[in-house]
Amino acid sequence: MATAASSQDFRARFKAFSKCVCDGARLMVGQGDYGAYVAHIAKTHPDQTPMTEREFFRNRENARFGVGNTGGFRCC
């Protein structure tokens, strides 16, 4: 029989694993992690204001599809 501690440990490990899988899937389709972006900006560029989540999504989408000659994917 599982104890409460081992049940909580399993849940924590499963949650971490699920986050890793979701983050990997987002990266495979070209969508970065907004939380990681905000943490990076705060750590390495404290004088800059980070993009909003909507701006970040649009920026990553534009980079993925080559909008503005960013060298991303282009179908035509």
N, CA, C and O atoms as a Tinker XYZ file with bonds, in Angstrom:
   304  protein
     1  N      0.842000   -1.172000    0.000000    73     2
     2  CA     0.000000    0.000000    0.000000    64     1     3
     3  C      0.897000    1.248000    0.000000    63     2     4     5
     4  O      1.901000    1.301000    0.710000    81     3
     5  N      0.522000    2.242000   -0.801000    73     3     6
     6  CA     1.313000    3.465000   -0.900000    64     5     7
     7  C      1.049000    4.375000    0.285000    63     6     8     9
     8  O     -0.079000    4.500000    0.762000    81     7
     9  N      2.101000    4.998000    0.741000    73     7    10
    10  CA     1.953000    5.959000    1.833000    64     9    11
    11  C      1.628000    7.334000    1.257000    63    10    12    13
    12  O      1.764000    7.562000    0.055000    81    11
    13  N      1.202000    8.236000    2.117000    73    11    14
    14  CA     0.872000    9.586000    1.659000    64    13    15
    15  C      2.100000   10.280000    1.085000    63    14    16    17
    16  O      2.006000   10.996000    0.087000    81    15
    17  N      3.253000   10.068000    1.716000    73    15    18
    18  CA     4.485000   10.700000    1.241000    64    17    19
    19  C      4.867000   10.195000   -0.144000    63    18    20    21
    20  O      5.243000   10.988000   -1.006000    81    19
    21  N      4.776000    8.892000   -0.369000    73    19    22
    22  CA     5.154000    8.362000   -1.679000    64    21    23
    23  C      4.137000    8.780000   -2.738000    63    22    24    25
    24  O      4.494000    8.955000   -3.902000    81    23
    25  N      2.880000    8.939000   -2.347000    73    23    26
    26  CA     1.860000    9.402000   -3.276000    64    25    27
    27  C      2.136000   10.844000   -3.691000    63    26    28    29
    28  O      2.005000   11.186000   -4.866000    81    27
    29  N      2.517000   11.692000   -2.733000    73    27    30
    30  CA     2.848000   13.085000   -3.039000    64    29    31
    31  C      4.101000   13.165000   -3.900000    63    30    32    33
    32  O      4.183000   13.987000   -4.813000    81    31
    33  N      5.084000   12.303000   -3.607000    73    31    34
    34  CA     6.311000   12.277000   -4.390000    64    33    35
    35  C      6.006000   11.900000   -5.837000    63    34    36    37
    36  O      6.542000   12.498000   -6.769000    81    35
    37  N      5.139000   10.901000   -6.015000    73    35    38
    38  CA     4.757000   10.488000   -7.363000    64    37    39
    39  C      4.075000   11.628000   -8.098000    63    38    40    41
    40  O      4.369000   11.884000   -9.266000    81    39
    41  N      3.164000   12.315000   -7.419000    73    39    42
    42  CA     2.459000   13.436000   -8.053000    64    41    43
    43  C      3.427000   14.530000   -8.465000    63    42    44    45
    44  O      3.316000   15.079000   -9.561000    81    43
    45  N      4.376000   14.852000   -7.597000    73    43    46
    46  CA     5.360000   15.895000   -7.901000    64    45    47
    47  C      6.220000   15.492000   -9.095000    63    46    48    49
    48  O      6.479000   16.306000   -9.982000    81    47
    49  N      6.662000   14.235000   -9.115000    73    47    50
    50  CA     7.489000   13.773000  -10.239000    64    49    51
    51  C      6.680000   13.734000  -11.534000    63    50    52    53
    52  O      7.192000   14.078000  -12.599000    81    51
    53  N      5.406000   13.312000  -11.441000    73    51    54
    54  CA     4.555000   13.272000  -12.629000    64    53    55
    55  C      4.301000   14.679000  -13.155000    63    54    56    57
    56  O      4.305000   14.897000  -14.367000    81    55
    57  N      4.079000   15.633000  -12.255000    73    55    58
    58  CA     3.859000   17.024000  -12.660000    64    57    59
    59  C      5.096000   17.580000  -13.361000    63    58    60    61
    60  O      4.977000   18.252000  -14.386000    81    59
    61  N      6.280000   17.304000  -12.818000    73    59    62
    62  CA     7.523000   17.766000  -13.438000    64    61    63
    63  C      7.719000   17.116000  -14.812000    63    62    64    65
    64  O      8.126000   17.779000  -15.767000    81    63
    65  N      7.427000   15.819000  -14.902000    73    63    66
    66  CA     7.542000   15.111000  -16.176000    64    65    67
    67  C      6.572000   15.685000  -17.198000    63    66    68    69
    68  O      6.939000   15.893000  -18.355000    81    67
    69  N      5.336000   15.943000  -16.781000    73    67    70
    70  CA     4.325000   16.499000  -17.689000    64    69    71
    71  C      4.747000   17.864000  -18.211000    63    70    72    73
    72  O      4.572000   18.163000  -19.393000    81    71
    73  N      5.302000   18.696000  -17.330000    73    71    74
    74  CA     5.767000   20.023000  -17.745000    64    73    75
    75  C      6.889000   19.890000  -18.773000    63    74    76    77
    76  O      6.936000   20.629000  -19.756000    81    75
    77  N      7.776000   18.954000  -18.535000    73    75    78
    78  CA     8.891000   18.733000  -19.461000    64    77    79
    79  C      8.372000   18.306000  -20.837000    63    78    80    81
    80  O      8.851000   18.790000  -21.862000    81    79
    81  N      7.404000   17.412000  -20.854000    73    79    82
    82  CA     6.829000   16.946000  -22.123000    64    81    83
    83  C      6.137000   18.103000  -22.844000    63    82    84    85
    84  O      6.310000   18.279000  -24.050000    81    83
    85  N      5.362000   18.880000  -22.112000    73    83    86
    86  CA     4.663000   20.021000  -22.721000    64    85    87
    87  C      5.643000   21.063000  -23.248000    63    86    88    89
    88  O      5.454000   21.589000  -24.345000    81    87
    89  N      6.685000   21.366000  -22.481000    73    87    90
    90  CA     7.694000   22.327000  -22.931000    64    89    91
    91  C      8.385000   21.822000  -24.192000    63    90    92    93
    92  O      8.621000   22.589000  -25.126000    81    91
    93  N      8.705000   20.546000  -24.217000    73    91    94
    94  CA     9.341000   19.957000  -25.399000    64    93    95
    95  C      8.446000   20.042000  -26.621000    63    94    96    97
    96  O      8.910000   20.350000  -27.718000    81    95
    97  N      7.162000   19.768000  -26.431000    73    95    98
    98  CA     6.213000   19.847000  -27.547000    64    97    99
    99  C      6.108000   21.280000  -28.064000    63    98   100   101
   100  O      6.061000   21.501000  -29.274000    81    99
   101  N      6.071000   22.252000  -27.157000    73    99   102
   102  CA     6.006000   23.659000  -27.582000    64   101   103
   103  C      7.243000   24.042000  -28.388000    63   102   104   105
   104  O      7.142000   24.728000  -29.405000    81   103
   105  N      8.400000   23.601000  -27.932000    73   103   106
   106  CA     9.631000   23.924000  -28.647000    64   105   107
   107  C      9.669000   23.267000  -30.021000    63   106   108   109
   108  O     10.211000   23.837000  -30.968000    81   107
   109  N      9.093000   22.065000  -30.137000    73   107   110
   110  CA     9.075000   21.382000  -31.435000    64   109   111
   111  C      8.253000   22.139000  -32.473000    63   110   112   113
   112  O      8.540000   22.068000  -33.668000    81   111
   113  N      7.238000   22.859000  -32.021000    73   111   114
   114  CA     6.412000   23.610000  -32.959000    64   113   115
   115  C      6.788000   25.088000  -32.988000    63   114   116   117
   116  O      6.089000   25.895000  -33.602000    81   115
   117  N      7.884000   25.445000  -32.328000    73   115   118
   118  CA     8.393000   26.798000  -32.415000    64   117   119
   119  C      7.844000   27.771000  -31.396000    63   118   120   121
   120  O      8.021000   28.978000  -31.558000    81   119
   121  N      7.192000   27.302000  -30.362000    73   119   122
   122  CA     6.680000   28.198000  -29.329000    64   121   123
   123  C      7.532000   28.071000  -28.084000    63   122   124   125
   124  O      7.563000   27.016000  -27.451000    81   123
   125  N      8.214000   29.127000  -27.736000    73   123   126
   126  CA     9.048000   29.132000  -26.549000    64   125   127
   127  C      8.219000   29.227000  -25.275000    63   126   128   129
   128  O      6.999000   29.388000  -25.331000    81   127
   129  N      8.869000   29.130000  -24.148000    73   127   130
   130  CA     8.229000   29.194000  -22.845000    64   129   131
   131  C      8.287000   30.639000  -22.347000    63   130   132   133
   132  O      9.370000   31.176000  -22.112000    81   131
   133  N      7.122000   31.263000  -22.188000    73   131   134
   134  CA     7.064000   32.660000  -21.768000    64   133   135
   135  C      7.704000   32.855000  -20.394000    63   134   136   137
   136  O      8.417000   33.835000  -20.181000    81   135
   137  N      7.461000   31.947000  -19.473000    73   135   138
   138  CA     8.042000   32.045000  -18.136000    64   137   139
   139  C      9.562000   32.030000  -18.175000    63   138   140   141
   140  O     10.216000   32.788000  -17.458000    81   139
   141  N     10.122000   31.167000  -19.015000    73   139   142
   142  CA    11.581000   31.100000  -19.154000    64   141   143
   143  C     12.106000   32.396000  -19.771000    63   142   144   145
   144  O     13.170000   32.883000  -19.387000    81   143
   145  N     11.362000   32.952000  -20.724000    73   143   146
   146  CA    11.754000   34.209000  -21.349000    64   145   147
   147  C     11.787000   35.341000  -20.318000    63   146   148   149
   148  O     12.748000   36.109000  -20.262000    81   147
   149  N     10.731000   35.438000  -19.503000    73   147   150
   150  CA    10.662000   36.496000  -18.491000    64   149   151
   151  C     11.806000   36.341000  -17.486000    63   150   152   153
   152  O     12.426000   37.330000  -17.097000    81   151
   153  N     12.088000   35.101000  -17.063000    73   151   154
   154  CA    13.189000   34.861000  -16.126000    64   153   155
   155  C     14.525000   35.258000  -16.752000    63   154   156   157
   156  O     15.374000   35.835000  -16.072000    81   155
   157  N     14.721000   34.959000  -18.032000    73   155   158
   158  CA    15.950000   35.315000  -18.735000    64   157   159
   159  C     16.120000   36.833000  -18.797000    63   158   160   161
   160  O     17.201000   37.355000  -18.528000    81   159
   161  N     15.044000   37.534000  -19.154000    73   159   162
   162  CA    15.117000   38.993000  -19.250000    64   161   163
   163  C     15.446000   39.594000  -17.887000    63   162   164   165
   164  O     16.278000   40.495000  -17.783000    81   163
   165  N     14.789000   39.091000  -16.844000    73   163   166
   166  CA    15.030000   39.619000  -15.496000    64   165   167
   167  C     16.474000   39.388000  -15.052000    63   166   168   169
   168  O     17.066000   40.235000  -14.383000    81   167
   169  N     17.033000   38.249000  -15.425000    73   167   170
   170  CA    18.388000   37.901000  -14.996000    64   169   171
   171  C     19.471000   38.601000  -15.818000    63   170   172   173
   172  O     20.439000   39.113000  -15.256000    81   171
   173  N     19.314000   38.627000  -17.130000    73   171   174
   174  CA    20.390000   39.113000  -17.990000    64   173   175
   175  C     20.186000   40.524000  -18.518000    63   174   176   177
   176  O     21.145000   41.171000  -18.940000    81   175
   177  N     18.954000   41.007000  -18.499000    73   175   178
   178  CA    18.655000   42.353000  -19.003000    64   177   179
   179  C     17.707000   43.070000  -18.034000    63   178   180   181
   180  O     16.585000   43.405000  -18.413000    81   179
   181  N     18.137000   43.307000  -16.802000    73   179   182
   182  CA    17.229000   43.868000  -15.800000    64   181   183
   183  C     16.716000   45.267000  -16.137000    63   182   184   185
   184  O     15.711000   45.708000  -15.580000    81   183
   185  N     17.398000   45.965000  -17.041000    73   183   186
   186  CA    16.971000   47.305000  -17.425000    64   185   187
   187  C     15.871000   47.294000  -18.486000    63   186   188   189
   188  O     15.278000   48.337000  -18.759000    81   187
   189  N     15.586000   46.137000  -19.091000    73   187   190
   190  CA    14.576000   46.035000  -20.143000    64   189   191
   191  C     13.251000   45.548000  -19.581000    63   190   192   193
   192  O     13.214000   44.750000  -18.644000    81   191
   193  N     12.178000   46.033000  -20.160000    73   191   194
   194  CA    10.838000   45.549000  -19.817000    64   193   195
   195  C     10.526000   44.375000  -20.730000    63   194   196   197
   196  O     10.623000   44.515000  -21.949000    81   195
   197  N     10.157000   43.227000  -20.188000    73   195   198
   198  CA     9.852000   42.087000  -21.045000    64   197   199
   199  C      8.583000   42.322000  -21.869000    63   198   200   201
   200  O      7.710000   43.099000  -21.483000    81   199
   201  N      8.502000   41.640000  -23.001000    73   199   202
   202  CA     7.302000   41.712000  -23.823000    64   201   203
   203  C      6.132000   41.126000  -23.030000    63   202   204   205
   204  O      6.321000   40.323000  -22.116000    81   203
   205  N      4.933000   41.541000  -23.398000    73   203   206
   206  CA     3.759000   40.905000  -22.810000    64   205   207
   207  C      3.664000   39.498000  -23.379000    63   206   208   209
   208  O      4.339000   39.167000  -24.354000    81   207
   209  N      2.835000   38.683000  -22.774000    73   207   210
   210  CA     2.692000   37.308000  -23.270000    64   209   211
   211  C      2.184000   37.304000  -24.707000    63   210   212   213
   212  O      2.621000   36.483000  -25.513000    81   211
   213  N      1.279000   38.200000  -25.033000    73   211   214
   214  CA     0.755000   38.288000  -26.402000    64   213   215
   215  C      1.851000   38.712000  -27.375000    63   214   216   217
   216  O      1.973000   38.140000  -28.458000    81   215
   217  N      2.651000   39.714000  -26.996000    73   215   218
   218  CA     3.754000   40.162000  -27.848000    64   217   219
   219  C      4.778000   39.047000  -28.041000    63   218   220   221
   220  O      5.299000   38.860000  -29.141000    81   219
   221  N      5.065000   38.307000  -26.968000    73   219   222
   222  CA     6.011000   37.202000  -27.044000    64   221   223
   223  C      5.517000   36.134000  -28.023000    63   222   224   225
   224  O      6.273000   35.658000  -28.870000    81   223
   225  N      4.238000   35.765000  -27.894000    73   223   226
   226  CA     3.664000   34.767000  -28.791000    64   225   227
   227  C      3.769000   35.230000  -30.240000    63   226   228   229
   228  O      4.175000   34.459000  -31.110000    81   227
   229  N      3.408000   36.476000  -30.501000    73   227   230
   230  CA     3.453000   37.010000  -31.862000    64   229   231
   231  C      4.894000   37.045000  -32.377000    63   230   232   233
   232  O      5.143000   36.715000  -33.537000    81   231
   233  N      5.829000   37.438000  -31.535000    73   231   234
   234  CA     7.239000   37.481000  -31.914000    64   233   235
   235  C      7.740000   36.095000  -32.313000    63   234   236   237
   236  O      8.405000   35.945000  -33.338000    81   235
   237  N      7.425000   35.092000  -31.513000    73   235   238
   238  CA     7.863000   33.728000  -31.810000    64   237   239
   239  C      7.187000   33.202000  -33.070000    63   238   240   241
   240  O      7.815000   32.502000  -33.864000    81   239
   241  N      5.915000   33.532000  -33.257000    73   239   242
   242  CA     5.202000   33.107000  -34.459000    64   241   243
   243  C      5.792000   33.763000  -35.697000    63   242   244   245
   244  O      5.970000   33.099000  -36.719000    81   243
   245  N      6.097000   35.050000  -35.627000    73   243   246
   246  CA     6.712000   35.752000  -36.758000    64   245   247
   247  C      8.082000   35.164000  -37.087000    63   246   248   249
   248  O      8.422000   34.994000  -38.257000    81   247
   249  N      8.864000   34.856000  -36.060000    73   247   250
   250  CA    10.179000   34.261000  -36.297000    64   249   251
   251  C     10.040000   32.881000  -36.934000    63   250   252   253
   252  O     10.830000   32.506000  -37.801000    81   251
   253  N      9.050000   32.146000  -36.505000    73   251   254
   254  CA     8.843000   30.794000  -37.043000    64   253   255
   255  C      8.471000   30.828000  -38.518000    63   254   256   257
   256  O      8.934000   29.992000  -39.294000    81   255
   257  N      7.634000   31.794000  -38.914000    73   255   258
   258  CA     7.145000   31.829000  -40.288000    64   257   259
   259  C      7.852000   32.850000  -41.171000    63   258   260   261
   260  O      7.412000   33.100000  -42.293000    81   259
   261  N      8.932000   33.440000  -40.690000    73   259   262
   262  CA     9.752000   34.299000  -41.530000    64   261   263
   263  C      9.171000   35.662000  -41.803000    63   262   264   265
   264  O      9.514000   36.282000  -42.810000    81   263
   265  N      8.301000   36.152000  -40.941000    73   263   266
   266  CA     7.744000   37.491000  -41.134000    64   265   267
   267  C      8.833000   38.509000  -40.847000    63   266   268   269
   268  O      9.535000   38.406000  -39.841000    81   267
   269  N      8.977000   39.477000  -41.715000    73   267   270
   270  CA     9.989000   40.523000  -41.521000    64   269   271
   271  C     11.397000   40.048000  -41.820000    63   270   272   273
   272  O     12.355000   40.561000  -41.240000    81   271
   273  N     11.543000   39.072000  -42.718000    73   271   274
   274  CA    12.857000   38.559000  -43.110000    64   273   275
   275  C     13.701000   38.096000  -41.934000    63   274   276   277
   276  O     14.892000   38.403000  -41.870000    81   275
   277  N     13.103000   37.361000  -41.003000    73   275   278
   278  CA    13.843000   36.882000  -39.846000    64   277   279
   279  C     14.530000   35.552000  -40.131000    63   278   280   281
   280  O     15.185000   34.994000  -39.250000    81   279
   281  N     14.388000   35.038000  -41.350000    73   279   282
   282  CA    15.069000   33.813000  -41.701000    64   281   283
   283  C     14.337000   32.552000  -41.265000    63   282   284   285
   284  O     14.902000   31.459000  -41.286000    81   283
   285  N     13.075000   32.707000  -40.868000    73   283   286
   286  CA    12.320000   31.544000  -40.439000    64   285   287
   287  C     11.765000   30.774000  -41.634000    63   286   288   289
   288  O     12.153000   31.024000  -42.775000    81   287
   289  N     10.876000   29.856000  -41.373000    73   287   290
   290  CA    10.251000   29.028000  -42.385000    64   289   291
   291  C      9.419000   29.859000  -43.356000    63   290   292   293
   292  O      8.671000   30.744000  -42.943000    81   291
   293  N      9.554000   29.571000  -44.637000    73   291   294
   294  CA     8.716000   30.204000  -45.650000    64   293   295
   295  C      8.245000   29.123000  -46.597000    63   294   296   297
   296  O      9.032000   28.289000  -47.047000    81   295
   297  N      6.961000   29.140000  -46.896000    73   295   298
   298  CA     6.433000   28.110000  -47.794000    64   297   299
   299  C      6.516000   28.530000  -49.243000    63   298   300   301
   300  O      6.492000   27.660000  -50.114000    81   299
   301  N      6.614000   29.815000  -49.557000    73   299   302
   302  CA     6.630000   30.264000  -50.955000    64   301   303
   303  C      7.777000   31.231000  -51.196000    63   302   304
   304  O      7.951000   31.716000  -52.314000    81   303
